[in-house]
Amino acid sequence: MAGRNPAEAGRPCIVKLVWTRPASIDRKEIRKYIAQDNPAAAMTLDELFSERAGRLTDHPGLGRPGRVAGTRELVAHQNYILVYDVTGDLVRVLRILHAARKSNHTELL
């Protein structure tokens, strides 16, 4: 193929990252909660979520297999896990969960 970078041969081509409504709500609630005490830390954490999720477009297998079949989990921060799935050329961030939360996650997805 002319014009294609040989280093990209065989690499999955993820073209779109989508934050689902539940994940967007989680993100907003986390930012709001942290901002009560430290607005700068809230923005820094939110930027970290964006940066870590953005890596998934080039490396969709970056996270570990999820606790719910068909999902993966990426530790975005010591306290927060991005739960996502990959379908074709789409990475969907499904939820952002607190790492200390004791649940099997099925009721959350």
ROBA-93455 format. One record per atom (N, C-alpha, C, CB): y, z negated, x; residue in three letters; chain. Coordinates in nm, 2 decimals. Each point is the difference from the previous one (the first is absolute). Last residue first. Glycine has a CB too. Layout:
REM ROBA-93455
+--------+--------+--------+--------+--------+
|     yy |     zz |     xx | residu | chaine |
+--------+--------+--------+--------+--------+
|      Y |      Z |      X |    ala |      A |
...
+--------+--------+--------+--------+--------+
//
This chain:
REM ROBA-93455
+--------+--------+--------+--------+--------+
|     yy |     zz |     xx | residu | chaine |
+--------+--------+--------+--------+--------+
|  -0.12 |  -3.46 |  -2.30 |    leu |      A |
|   0.01 |   0.14 |   0.01 |    leu |      A |
|  -0.02 |   0.06 |  -0.14 |    leu |      A |
|  -0.08 |   0.00 |   0.24 |    leu |      A |
|   0.04 |  -0.47 |  -0.17 |    leu |      A |
|   0.13 |   0.04 |   0.04 |    leu |      A |
|   0.03 |   0.15 |   0.01 |    leu |      A |
|   0.01 |  -0.21 |   0.13 |    leu |      A |
|  -0.43 |  -0.01 |  -0.22 |    glu |      A |
|   0.09 |  -0.02 |  -0.12 |    glu |      A |
|   0.14 |   0.04 |   0.04 |    glu |      A |
|  -0.15 |  -0.19 |  -0.08 |    glu |      A |
|  -0.18 |   0.21 |   0.42 |    thr |      A |
|  -0.03 |   0.09 |  -0.11 |    thr |      A |
|   0.09 |  -0.01 |  -0.12 |    thr |      A |
|  -0.24 |   0.00 |   0.08 |    thr |      A |
|   0.23 |  -0.28 |   0.34 |    his |      A |
|   0.10 |   0.11 |  -0.02 |    his |      A |
|  -0.03 |   0.09 |  -0.11 |    his |      A |
|   0.03 |  -0.01 |   0.24 |    his |      A |
|  -0.22 |  -0.43 |  -0.09 |    asn |      A |
|  -0.08 |   0.12 |   0.04 |    asn |      A |
|   0.08 |   0.13 |  -0.02 |    asn |      A |
|  -0.21 |  -0.13 |  -0.07 |    asn |      A |
|   0.42 |  -0.37 |   0.20 |    ser |      A |
|  -0.05 |   0.08 |  -0.11 |    ser |      A |
|  -0.08 |   0.12 |   0.05 |    ser |      A |
|   0.20 |  -0.06 |  -0.13 |    ser |      A |
|   0.15 |  -0.34 |   0.32 |    lys |      A |
|  -0.14 |   0.00 |  -0.02 |    lys |      A |
|  -0.04 |   0.08 |  -0.12 |    lys |      A |
|  -0.02 |  -0.22 |   0.12 |    lys |      A |
|   0.46 |   0.23 |   0.23 |    arg |      A |
|  -0.05 |   0.00 |  -0.14 |    arg |      A |
|  -0.15 |   0.01 |   0.00 |    arg |      A |
|   0.22 |   0.10 |  -0.08 |    arg |      A |
|   0.07 |  -0.08 |   0.48 |    ala |      A |
|  -0.07 |  -0.13 |  -0.03 |    ala |      A |
|  -0.05 |   0.00 |  -0.15 |    ala |      A |
|   0.15 |  -0.11 |   0.17 |    ala |      A |
|   0.09 |   0.49 |   0.01 |    ala |      A |
|  -0.12 |  -0.02 |   0.07 |    ala |      A |
|  -0.08 |  -0.13 |  -0.03 |    ala |      A |
|   0.10 |   0.13 |   0.18 |    ala |      A |
|   0.23 |   0.16 |  -0.51 |    his |      A |
|   0.01 |  -0.11 |   0.10 |    his |      A |
|  -0.13 |  -0.02 |   0.06 |    his |      A |
|   0.20 |  -0.11 |  -0.13 |    his |      A |
|  -0.08 |   0.60 |  -0.07 |    leu |      A |
|  -0.05 |  -0.13 |  -0.03 |    leu |      A |
|   0.03 |  -0.10 |   0.11 |    leu |      A |
|  -0.18 |   0.11 |  -0.14 |    leu |      A |
|   0.32 |   0.39 |  -0.09 |    ile |      A |
|   0.02 |  -0.08 |   0.12 |    ile |      A |
|  -0.04 |  -0.14 |  -0.04 |    ile |      A |
|   0.20 |   0.15 |   0.09 |    ile |      A |
|  -0.36 |   0.36 |  -0.30 |    arg |      A |
|   0.05 |  -0.13 |  -0.01 |    arg |      A |
|   0.04 |  -0.06 |   0.14 |    arg |      A |
|  -0.14 |  -0.04 |  -0.21 |    arg |      A |
|   0.02 |   0.51 |   0.14 |    leu |      A |
|  -0.03 |  -0.06 |  -0.13 |    leu |      A |
|   0.06 |  -0.13 |  -0.03 |    leu |      A |
|  -0.21 |   0.12 |   0.02 |    leu |      A |
|   0.29 |   0.35 |   0.28 |    val |      A |
|   0.01 |  -0.15 |   0.02 |    val |      A |
|  -0.01 |  -0.06 |  -0.14 |    val |      A |
|   0.14 |   0.02 |   0.22 |    val |      A |
|  -0.32 |   0.48 |  -0.05 |    arg |      A |
|   0.07 |  -0.08 |  -0.10 |    arg |      A |
|   0.00 |  -0.15 |   0.04 |    arg |      A |
|  -0.06 |   0.17 |  -0.18 |    arg |      A |
|   0.01 |   0.36 |   0.39 |    val |      A |
|  -0.03 |  -0.14 |   0.03 |    val |      A |
|   0.08 |  -0.08 |  -0.11 |    val |      A |
|  -0.03 |   0.04 |   0.26 |    val |      A |
|  -0.16 |   0.50 |  -0.22 |    leu |      A |
|   0.09 |  -0.10 |  -0.05 |    leu |      A |
|  -0.05 |  -0.14 |   0.04 |    leu |      A |
|   0.05 |   0.15 |  -0.19 |    leu |      A |
|  -0.26 |   0.31 |   0.23 |    asp |      A |
|   0.12 |  -0.01 |   0.09 |    asp |      A |
|   0.10 |  -0.10 |  -0.05 |    asp |      A |
|  -0.03 |   0.24 |   0.05 |    asp |      A |
|  -0.46 |  -0.30 |  -0.20 |    gly |      A |
|   0.04 |   0.13 |   0.04 |    gly |      A |
|   0.12 |  -0.02 |   0.10 |    gly |      A |
|  -0.07 |   0.10 |  -0.22 |    gly |      A |
|   0.00 |  -0.53 |   0.06 |    thr |      A |
|  -0.07 |   0.10 |  -0.08 |    thr |      A |
|   0.06 |   0.13 |   0.04 |    thr |      A |
|  -0.03 |  -0.16 |  -0.20 |    thr |      A |
|   0.02 |  -0.40 |   0.34 |    val |      A |
|   0.03 |   0.13 |   0.04 |    val |      A |
|  -0.08 |   0.10 |  -0.08 |    val |      A |
|   0.04 |  -0.08 |   0.24 |    val |      A |
|   0.17 |  -0.46 |  -0.28 |    asp |      A |
|  -0.11 |   0.09 |   0.00 |    asp |      A |
|   0.05 |   0.14 |   0.05 |    asp |      A |
|  -0.11 |  -0.13 |  -0.19 |    asp |      A |
|   0.26 |  -0.45 |   0.24 |    tyr |      A |
|   0.03 |   0.15 |  -0.03 |    tyr |      A |
|  -0.13 |   0.07 |  -0.02 |    tyr |      A |
|   0.21 |  -0.01 |   0.13 |    tyr |      A |
|   0.06 |  -0.50 |  -0.04 |    val |      A |
|  -0.12 |   0.06 |  -0.05 |    val |      A |
|   0.03 |   0.14 |  -0.04 |    val |      A |
|  -0.09 |  -0.23 |  -0.09 |    val |      A |
|   0.32 |  -0.14 |   0.44 |    leu |      A |
|   0.02 |   0.12 |  -0.09 |    leu |      A |
|  -0.13 |   0.04 |  -0.04 |    leu |      A |
|   0.21 |   0.07 |   0.12 |    leu |      A |
|  -0.04 |  -0.57 |   0.03 |    ile |      A |
|  -0.10 |   0.10 |   0.02 |    ile |      A |
|   0.04 |   0.12 |  -0.10 |    ile |      A |
|  -0.18 |  -0.17 |   0.07 |    ile |      A |
|   0.41 |  -0.31 |   0.18 |    tyr |      A |
|   0.00 |   0.10 |  -0.10 |    tyr |      A |
|  -0.10 |   0.11 |   0.04 |    tyr |      A |
|   0.23 |  -0.06 |  -0.07 |    tyr |      A |
|  -0.10 |  -0.33 |   0.34 |    asn |      A |
|  -0.01 |  -0.06 |  -0.13 |    asn |      A |
|  -0.02 |   0.11 |  -0.11 |    asn |      A |
|   0.14 |  -0.19 |   0.08 |    asn |      A |
|  -0.08 |   0.29 |   0.39 |    gln |      A |
|  -0.10 |  -0.11 |   0.00 |    gln |      A |
|  -0.02 |  -0.05 |  -0.14 |    gln |      A |
|   0.06 |  -0.06 |   0.24 |    gln |      A |
|   0.08 |   0.55 |  -0.22 |    his |      A |
|   0.07 |  -0.12 |   0.05 |    his |      A |
|  -0.10 |  -0.11 |   0.00 |    his |      A |
|   0.23 |   0.08 |  -0.08 |    his |      A |
|  -0.37 |   0.34 |  -0.05 |    ala |      A |
|   0.13 |   0.05 |   0.03 |    ala |      A |
|   0.08 |  -0.11 |   0.07 |    ala |      A |
|  -0.01 |   0.15 |  -0.19 |    ala |      A |
|  -0.52 |   0.00 |   0.11 |    val |      A |
|   0.08 |  -0.12 |   0.02 |    val |      A |
|   0.14 |   0.04 |   0.05 |    val |      A |
|  -0.20 |  -0.14 |   0.06 |    val |      A |
|  -0.16 |   0.42 |  -0.36 |    leu |      A |
|   0.08 |   0.00 |   0.12 |    leu |      A |
|   0.08 |  -0.13 |   0.01 |    leu |      A |
|   0.01 |   0.26 |   0.01 |    leu |      A |
|  -0.46 |  -0.03 |  -0.30 |    glu |      A |
|   0.10 |  -0.10 |   0.01 |    glu |      A |
|   0.06 |   0.00 |   0.14 |    glu |      A |
|  -0.12 |  -0.14 |  -0.17 |    glu |      A |
|  -0.16 |   0.48 |  -0.23 |    arg |      A |
|   0.01 |  -0.05 |   0.14 |    arg |      A |
|   0.11 |  -0.10 |   0.00 |    arg |      A |
|  -0.08 |   0.22 |   0.10 |    arg |      A |
|  -0.28 |   0.01 |  -0.50 |    thr |      A |
|   0.13 |  -0.04 |   0.05 |    thr |      A |
|  -0.01 |  -0.04 |   0.15 |    thr |      A |
|   0.07 |  -0.08 |  -0.22 |    thr |      A |
|  -0.44 |   0.20 |  -0.07 |    gly |      A |
|   0.09 |   0.11 |   0.00 |    gly |      A |
|   0.14 |  -0.03 |   0.05 |    gly |      A |
|  -0.13 |   0.09 |  -0.19 |    gly |      A |
|  -0.16 |  -0.49 |   0.01 |    ala |      A |
|  -0.05 |   0.13 |   0.04 |    ala |      A |
|   0.11 |   0.11 |  -0.01 |    ala |      A |
|  -0.23 |  -0.07 |  -0.08 |    ala |      A |
|   0.36 |  -0.43 |   0.18 |    val |      A |
|  -0.03 |   0.07 |  -0.12 |    val |      A |
|  -0.05 |   0.14 |   0.04 |    val |      A |
|   0.17 |  -0.13 |  -0.14 |    val |      A |
|  -0.04 |  -0.16 |   0.47 |    arg |      A |
|  -0.09 |  -0.08 |  -0.07 |    arg |      A |
|  -0.04 |   0.06 |  -0.14 |    arg |      A |
|   0.10 |  -0.20 |   0.11 |    arg |      A |
|   0.05 |   0.51 |   0.33 |    gly |      A |
|   0.05 |  -0.10 |  -0.10 |    gly |      A |
|  -0.11 |  -0.08 |  -0.07 |    gly |      A |
|   0.20 |   0.14 |  -0.03 |    gly |      A |
|  -0.17 |   0.10 |   0.54 |    pro |      A |
|  -0.05 |   0.02 |  -0.13 |    pro |      A |
|   0.04 |  -0.12 |  -0.09 |    pro |      A |
|  -0.20 |   0.13 |   0.09 |    pro |      A |
|   0.53 |  -0.06 |   0.30 |    arg |      A |
|  -0.14 |  -0.03 |  -0.01 |    arg |      A |
|  -0.05 |   0.04 |  -0.14 |    arg |      A |
|   0.02 |  -0.19 |   0.17 |    arg |      A |
|   0.40 |   0.45 |   0.08 |    gly |      A |
|  -0.04 |  -0.13 |  -0.06 |    gly |      A |
|  -0.15 |  -0.02 |   0.00 |    gly |      A |
|   0.21 |   0.00 |  -0.14 |    gly |      A |
|  -0.03 |   0.42 |   0.30 |    leu |      A |
|   0.06 |  -0.11 |   0.08 |    leu |      A |
|  -0.05 |  -0.14 |  -0.05 |    leu |      A |
|   0.20 |   0.14 |   0.05 |    leu |      A |
|  -0.27 |   0.34 |  -0.20 |    gly |      A |
|  -0.11 |  -0.09 |   0.02 |    gly |      A |
|   0.04 |  -0.12 |   0.08 |    gly |      A |
|  -0.15 |   0.19 |  -0.01 |    gly |      A |
|   0.45 |   0.17 |  -0.09 |    pro |      A |
|  -0.04 |  -0.06 |  -0.13 |    pro |      A |
|  -0.11 |  -0.10 |   0.02 |    pro |      A |
|   0.07 |   0.20 |  -0.12 |    pro |      A |
|   0.31 |   0.04 |   0.41 |    his |      A |
|  -0.12 |  -0.07 |   0.04 |    his |      A |
|  -0.05 |  -0.08 |  -0.12 |    his |      A |
|   0.08 |  -0.02 |   0.23 |    his |      A |
|   0.31 |   0.30 |  -0.25 |    asp |      A |
|  -0.06 |   0.06 |   0.11 |    asp |      A |
|  -0.14 |  -0.07 |   0.04 |    asp |      A |
|   0.23 |   0.06 |   0.08 |    asp |      A |
|   0.02 |  -0.22 |  -0.45 |    thr |      A |
|   0.01 |   0.14 |  -0.02 |    thr |      A |
|  -0.07 |   0.08 |   0.12 |    thr |      A |
|   0.21 |  -0.03 |  -0.14 |    thr |      A |
|  -0.14 |  -0.45 |   0.14 |    leu |      A |
|  -0.12 |   0.05 |  -0.07 |    leu |      A |
|   0.00 |   0.15 |  -0.03 |    leu |      A |
|  -0.01 |  -0.23 |  -0.10 |    leu |      A |
|   0.38 |  -0.02 |   0.29 |    arg |      A |
|  -0.10 |   0.03 |   0.10 |    arg |      A |
|  -0.12 |   0.06 |  -0.07 |    arg |      A |
|   0.08 |  -0.18 |   0.15 |    arg |      A |
|   0.27 |   0.00 |  -0.41 |    gly |      A |
|   0.03 |   0.13 |   0.05 |    gly |      A |
|  -0.10 |   0.05 |   0.10 |    gly |      A |
|   0.24 |  -0.04 |  -0.04 |    gly |      A |
|  -0.25 |  -0.40 |  -0.13 |    ala |      A |
|  -0.05 |   0.09 |  -0.09 |    ala |      A |
|   0.02 |   0.14 |   0.05 |    ala |      A |
|   0.05 |  -0.16 |  -0.19 |    ala |      A |
|   0.14 |  -0.18 |   0.44 |    arg |      A |
|  -0.15 |   0.00 |   0.01 |    arg |      A |
|  -0.06 |   0.10 |  -0.10 |    arg |      A |
|   0.01 |  -0.24 |   0.07 |    arg |      A |
|   0.46 |   0.20 |  -0.07 |    glu |      A |
|  -0.04 |   0.05 |   0.13 |    glu |      A |
|  -0.16 |   0.00 |   0.00 |    glu |      A |
|   0.21 |  -0.08 |   0.11 |    glu |      A |
|   0.00 |  -0.12 |  -0.48 |    ser |      A |
|   0.02 |   0.15 |   0.00 |    ser |      A |
|  -0.05 |   0.06 |   0.13 |    ser |      A |
|   0.20 |  -0.03 |  -0.14 |    ser |      A |
|  -0.21 |  -0.44 |   0.10 |    phe |      A |
|  -0.09 |   0.06 |  -0.10 |    phe |      A |
|   0.01 |   0.15 |   0.01 |    phe |      A |
|   0.01 |  -0.20 |  -0.15 |    phe |      A |
|   0.30 |  -0.03 |   0.40 |    leu |      A |
|  -0.14 |  -0.01 |   0.06 |    leu |      A |
|  -0.10 |   0.07 |  -0.09 |    leu |      A |
|   0.07 |  -0.21 |   0.13 |    leu |      A |
|   0.36 |   0.14 |  -0.29 |    glu |      A |
|   0.00 |   0.12 |   0.09 |    glu |      A |
|  -0.13 |   0.00 |   0.07 |    glu |      A |
|   0.24 |  -0.02 |   0.03 |    glu |      A |
|  -0.17 |  -0.35 |  -0.30 |    asp |      A |
|  -0.01 |   0.12 |  -0.09 |    asp |      A |
|  -0.01 |   0.13 |   0.09 |    asp |      A |
|   0.13 |  -0.12 |  -0.18 |    asp |      A |
|  -0.05 |  -0.29 |   0.39 |    leu |      A |
|  -0.14 |   0.01 |  -0.05 |    leu |      A |
|  -0.02 |   0.12 |  -0.08 |    leu |      A |
|  -0.02 |  -0.25 |   0.00 |    leu |      A |
|   0.46 |   0.16 |   0.15 |    thr |      A |
|  -0.09 |   0.03 |   0.11 |    thr |      A |
|  -0.14 |   0.02 |  -0.04 |    thr |      A |
|   0.15 |  -0.13 |   0.15 |    thr |      A |
|   0.16 |  -0.02 |  -0.47 |    met |      A |
|   0.02 |   0.14 |   0.03 |    met |      A |
|  -0.09 |   0.04 |   0.12 |    met |      A |
|   0.23 |  -0.01 |  -0.09 |    met |      A |
|  -0.24 |  -0.44 |  -0.03 |    ala |      A |
|  -0.05 |   0.07 |  -0.11 |    ala |      A |
|   0.01 |   0.15 |   0.03 |    ala |      A |
|   0.06 |  -0.18 |  -0.16 |    ala |      A |
|   0.14 |  -0.12 |   0.45 |    ala |      A |
|  -0.14 |   0.00 |   0.02 |    ala |      A |
|  -0.07 |   0.09 |  -0.11 |    ala |      A |
|   0.01 |  -0.23 |   0.12 |    ala |      A |
|   0.45 |   0.15 |  -0.15 |    ala |      A |
|  -0.03 |   0.09 |   0.11 |    ala |      A |
|  -0.15 |   0.01 |   0.03 |    ala |      A |
|   0.22 |  -0.06 |   0.10 |    ala |      A |
|  -0.05 |  -0.24 |  -0.44 |    pro |      A |
|   0.01 |   0.14 |  -0.04 |    pro |      A |
|  -0.03 |   0.10 |   0.12 |    pro |      A |
|   0.17 |  -0.08 |  -0.17 |    pro |      A |
|  -0.32 |  -0.44 |   0.05 |    asn |      A |
|   0.04 |   0.08 |   0.12 |    asn |      A |
|   0.01 |   0.15 |  -0.03 |    asn |      A |
|  -0.11 |  -0.18 |   0.14 |    asn |      A |
|   0.02 |  -0.17 |  -0.48 |    asp |      A |
|   0.03 |  -0.08 |   0.12 |    asp |      A |
|   0.05 |   0.08 |   0.12 |    asp |      A |
|  -0.18 |  -0.15 |  -0.08 |    asp |      A |
|   0.09 |   0.37 |  -0.33 |    gln |      A |
|   0.06 |  -0.13 |  -0.05 |    gln |      A |
|   0.03 |  -0.09 |   0.12 |    gln |      A |
|  -0.13 |   0.02 |  -0.21 |    gln |      A |
|  -0.11 |   0.39 |   0.26 |    ala |      A |
|   0.15 |   0.01 |   0.01 |    ala |      A |
|   0.07 |  -0.12 |  -0.05 |    ala |      A |
|  -0.03 |   0.24 |  -0.03 |    ala |      A |
|  -0.45 |  -0.18 |  -0.01 |    ile |      A |
|   0.04 |  -0.03 |   0.14 |    ile |      A |
|   0.15 |  -0.01 |   0.01 |    ile |      A |
|  -0.21 |   0.10 |   0.09 |    ile |      A |
|   0.03 |   0.04 |  -0.50 |    tyr |      A |
|  -0.04 |  -0.14 |   0.03 |    tyr |      A |
|   0.05 |  -0.04 |   0.13 |    tyr |      A |
|  -0.20 |   0.02 |  -0.14 |    tyr |      A |
|   0.26 |   0.43 |   0.01 |    lys |      A |
|   0.09 |  -0.09 |  -0.08 |    lys |      A |
|  -0.03 |  -0.15 |   0.03 |    lys |      A |
|   0.01 |   0.17 |  -0.18 |    lys |      A |
|  -0.29 |   0.17 |   0.37 |    arg |      A |
|   0.14 |   0.00 |   0.06 |    arg |      A |
|   0.09 |  -0.10 |  -0.07 |    arg |      A |
|  -0.03 |   0.25 |   0.06 |    arg |      A |
|  -0.40 |  -0.20 |  -0.24 |    ile |      A |
|   0.00 |  -0.06 |   0.14 |    ile |      A |
|   0.13 |  -0.01 |   0.06 |    ile |      A |
|  -0.23 |   0.09 |   0.03 |    ile |      A |
|   0.19 |   0.15 |  -0.43 |    glu |      A |
|  -0.01 |  -0.15 |  -0.03 |    glu |      A |
|  -0.01 |  -0.07 |   0.14 |    glu |      A |
|  -0.12 |   0.04 |  -0.22 |    glu |      A |
|   0.13 |   0.43 |   0.23 |    lys |      A |
|   0.13 |  -0.05 |  -0.05 |    lys |      A |
|  -0.01 |  -0.15 |  -0.02 |    lys |      A |
|   0.04 |   0.22 |  -0.12 |    lys |      A |
|  -0.44 |   0.00 |   0.24 |    arg |      A |
|   0.10 |   0.01 |   0.11 |    arg |      A |
|   0.13 |  -0.06 |  -0.04 |    arg |      A |
|  -0.11 |   0.21 |   0.08 |    arg |      A |
|  -0.23 |  -0.17 |  -0.41 |    asp |      A |
|  -0.03 |  -0.10 |   0.10 |    asp |      A |
|   0.11 |  -0.01 |   0.11 |    asp |      A |
|  -0.25 |   0.04 |  -0.05 |    asp |      A |
|   0.29 |   0.31 |  -0.26 |    ile |      A |
|   0.03 |  -0.13 |  -0.06 |    ile |      A |
|  -0.03 |  -0.11 |   0.10 |    ile |      A |
|  -0.04 |   0.09 |  -0.24 |    ile |      A |
|  -0.10 |   0.33 |   0.36 |    ser |      A |
|   0.15 |   0.00 |   0.00 |    ser |      A |
|   0.05 |  -0.14 |  -0.05 |    ser |      A |
|   0.01 |   0.25 |  -0.02 |    ser |      A |
|  -0.47 |  -0.16 |  -0.02 |    ala |      A |
|   0.04 |  -0.02 |   0.14 |    ala |      A |
|   0.15 |  -0.01 |   0.02 |    ala |      A |
|  -0.20 |   0.12 |   0.08 |    ala |      A |
|   0.02 |   0.00 |  -0.51 |    pro |      A |
|  -0.03 |  -0.14 |   0.04 |    pro |      A |
|   0.04 |  -0.04 |   0.14 |    pro |      A |
|  -0.19 |   0.01 |  -0.16 |    pro |      A |
|   0.26 |   0.45 |   0.02 |    arg |      A |
|   0.09 |  -0.10 |  -0.06 |    arg |      A |
|  -0.04 |  -0.14 |   0.03 |    arg |      A |
|   0.03 |   0.16 |  -0.19 |    arg |      A |
|  -0.17 |   0.19 |   0.56 |    thr |      A |
|  -0.02 |  -0.02 |  -0.15 |    thr |      A |
|   0.10 |  -0.10 |  -0.06 |    thr |      A |
|  -0.25 |   0.06 |   0.04 |    thr |      A |
|   0.32 |   0.26 |   0.40 |    trp |      A |
|  -0.01 |  -0.14 |  -0.04 |    trp |      A |
|  -0.02 |  -0.01 |  -0.15 |    trp |      A |
|   0.15 |  -0.07 |   0.20 |    trp |      A |
|  -0.27 |   0.48 |   0.17 |    val |      A |
|   0.05 |  -0.05 |  -0.13 |    val |      A |
|  -0.01 |  -0.15 |  -0.01 |    val |      A |
|  -0.06 |   0.23 |  -0.10 |    val |      A |
|   0.05 |   0.22 |   0.47 |    leu |      A |
|  -0.02 |  -0.14 |  -0.01 |    leu |      A |
|   0.07 |  -0.04 |  -0.13 |    leu |      A |
|  -0.01 |  -0.04 |   0.25 |    leu |      A |
|  -0.18 |   0.53 |  -0.01 |    lys |      A |
|   0.09 |  -0.07 |  -0.09 |    lys |      A |
|  -0.05 |  -0.15 |  -0.01 |    lys |      A |
|   0.04 |   0.21 |  -0.13 |    lys |      A |
|  -0.25 |   0.15 |   0.39 |    val |      A |
|   0.14 |   0.05 |  -0.01 |    val |      A |
|   0.09 |  -0.09 |  -0.08 |    val |      A |
|  -0.10 |   0.22 |   0.02 |    val |      A |
|  -0.36 |  -0.20 |   0.31 |    ile |      A |
|   0.05 |  -0.07 |  -0.11 |    ile |      A |
|   0.15 |   0.04 |  -0.01 |    ile |      A |
|  -0.16 |  -0.20 |   0.04 |    ile |      A |
|  -0.29 |   0.39 |   0.21 |    cys |      A |
|   0.14 |   0.03 |  -0.02 |    cys |      A |
|   0.05 |  -0.07 |  -0.13 |    cys |      A |
|  -0.03 |   0.23 |   0.11 |    cys |      A |
|  -0.38 |  -0.31 |   0.29 |    pro |      A |
|   0.04 |   0.02 |  -0.14 |    pro |      A |
|   0.15 |   0.02 |  -0.01 |    pro |      A |
|  -0.19 |  -0.15 |  -0.06 |    pro |      A |
|  -0.08 |   0.32 |   0.49 |    arg |      A |
|   0.07 |  -0.12 |  -0.05 |    arg |      A |
|   0.04 |   0.02 |  -0.14 |    arg |      A |
|   0.09 |  -0.04 |   0.23 |    arg |      A |
|  -0.30 |   0.38 |   0.05 |    gly |      A |
|  -0.09 |  -0.10 |  -0.05 |    gly |      A |
|   0.06 |  -0.12 |  -0.05 |    gly |      A |
|  -0.16 |   0.09 |   0.15 |    gly |      A |
|   0.46 |   0.17 |   0.17 |    ala |      A |
|  -0.12 |   0.06 |  -0.06 |    ala |      A |
|  -0.10 |  -0.11 |  -0.04 |    ala |      A |
|   0.03 |   0.20 |   0.15 |    ala |      A |
|   0.40 |  -0.25 |   0.08 |    glu |      A |
|  -0.01 |  -0.04 |  -0.14 |    glu |      A |
|  -0.12 |   0.06 |  -0.06 |    glu |      A |
|   0.24 |  -0.01 |  -0.01 |    glu |      A |
|  -0.11 |   0.09 |   0.46 |    ala |      A |
|  -0.03 |  -0.14 |  -0.01 |    ala |      A |
|  -0.01 |  -0.05 |  -0.14 |    ala |      A |
|   0.13 |  -0.03 |   0.21 |    ala |      A |
|  -0.01 |   0.49 |  -0.10 |    pro |      A |
|  -0.14 |  -0.03 |   0.02 |    pro |      A |
|  -0.04 |  -0.15 |  -0.01 |    pro |      A |
|  -0.01 |   0.20 |   0.14 |    pro |      A |
|   0.42 |   0.06 |  -0.39 |    asn |      A |
|  -0.02 |  -0.08 |   0.11 |    asn |      A |
|  -0.15 |  -0.04 |   0.02 |    asn |      A |
|   0.24 |  -0.09 |  -0.02 |    asn |      A |
|  -0.03 |   0.54 |  -0.22 |    arg |      A |
|  -0.05 |  -0.14 |  -0.03 |    arg |      A |
|  -0.03 |  -0.07 |   0.13 |    arg |      A |
|  -0.10 |   0.08 |  -0.21 |    arg |      A |
|   0.26 |   0.38 |   0.17 |    gly |      A |
|   0.10 |  -0.09 |  -0.03 |    gly |      A |
|  -0.05 |  -0.14 |  -0.02 |    gly |      A |
|   0.13 |   0.18 |  -0.09 |    gly |      A |
|  -0.47 |   0.22 |   0.01 |    ala |      A |
|   0.13 |   0.00 |   0.08 |    ala |      A |
|   0.09 |  -0.10 |  -0.05 |    ala |      A |
|  -0.03 |   0.24 |   0.03 |    ala |      A |
|  -0.51 |  -0.24 |  -0.05 |    met |      A |
|   0.12 |   0.00 |  -0.08 |    met |      A |
|   0.12 |   0.00 |   0.09 |    met |      A |
|  -0.12 |  -0.12 |  -0.18 |    met |      A |
+--------+--------+--------+--------+--------+
//
